[in-house]
């Protein structure tokens, strides 16, 4: 294990950021040029960055204790969102440790700065994250690297308790977050919103290396609960061009699904209670409008689905293309309700403590809905429901197949700059009939498309048709197919599975896409 050390003789440095004002119509040419270099450099030094960042998060928290506050010469009242606090670190590389691109260095020196630390401290406190809780997530275990399913190429990490996700940003994204931070803070604390919670921003520099770019890293709350294993994770944009998961490995694909995957798996959407539907619709419309006014586009709704009643074999009937390895994977990650009315999981031994934090994003709470009298969660048995407050849903056109839903808007720092305007214009010229279905379009059109998609294809108003089966009742089986339907579906699944195993996997996925005419969705599923 590589040793880590910080220079204790060097005090924390304070200062004001010299960011240029963010301009939503800036071309961001230099940022696009620097971004590949930043990502490449960050990838090579990923181990070093992870270790130093974890130390810095803990160390710099100590400098914002209000009982030990000392006024410095750099900060001025009203500029708190532009302050930074920095520390210098010396990270040693153990013999035999593999640092990509490292051929002779035995150690690295780097500076880690917490940007707007006081504002983020207050933001965390206002949404229920204490300094001690935040420290605990970083203090004891190394960060875990995980694959970013998006096309940005950003590096992503998780804390060991899964409560926080750490992601690298482009410099203009960091500038935007700093500039909107005071208003963003108010949005999170004074109105209902599903905007993801950014709870820390850091800058990393290697002062002794020539021509090394500054790397920005944001810490955000994980929208999915840490204790519960989510069965499927969707990244939804309302687009139907290239919006099918390209990952062929079934286990990984389940957590990197997209719009077309959802429409294939659940063509009739998910019914949710009428009051929750209208409340959620109001919140999402407000959020989409707020992002549009910031000239932001290409953001996503992250949607986590946890199946309550369906066992792995039955679920595999709905997802035949995932294959046997996915079935095995799911069988280890399911809560199963049996006739003895107990809830257990194969993968997790202990139930969560009622005081244990599973998630800081509780869907019903963040949309401002009080479900106290609705009895969606069993107080004696359903610890997960009580502690995470998911949205209850029923897969449409099934016999009460229940799910828990977890949601948040993510990737909210992508502005429709001049570079994206040029890209969208070229798409209009080359493919005029489908121009509104590409991922990146003008913010006003993006707002219309994603809200229409979410409330016509994903979330369905149950009206009076929402019979939520209690956990202490035996769940009815899924409606049986006729023999002819079984033969037809079996033949179709076999054919589809064979296709997915060929080298033409991506070509097959393209053929299964949904075509769109005049902005309307037309289902051409096989």
Secondary structure by P-SEA (a helix, b strand, c coil): cbbbbccccccccccccccccccccccaaaaaaaaaaaaaaaaaaaaaaaaaaaaaaaaaaaaaccccccccccccccccccbbbbbbbbbbbcccccccccccccbbbbbbbbcaaaaaaaaaaaacccaaaaaaacccccbbbbbccccccbbbbbcccccbbbbcccaaaaaaaaaaaaaaaaaacccccccccccccbbbbbcccccccbbbbbbbcccccccccccbbbbccccccccccccccaaaaaacccaaaaaaaccccccccaaaaaaaaaaaaaaaaaaaaaccccccbbbbbbbccccaaaaaaacccccaaaaaaaaaccccccccbbbbbcccccccccccccccccccccccccccccccccccccaaaaacccccccccccccccbbbbcccccccccccaaaaaaaaaaaaaccccccccccccaaaaaaaaaaaaacccccccccccccccccbbbbccccccaaaaaaaaaaaaaaaaaaaccaaaaaaaaabbbbcccbbbbbcc
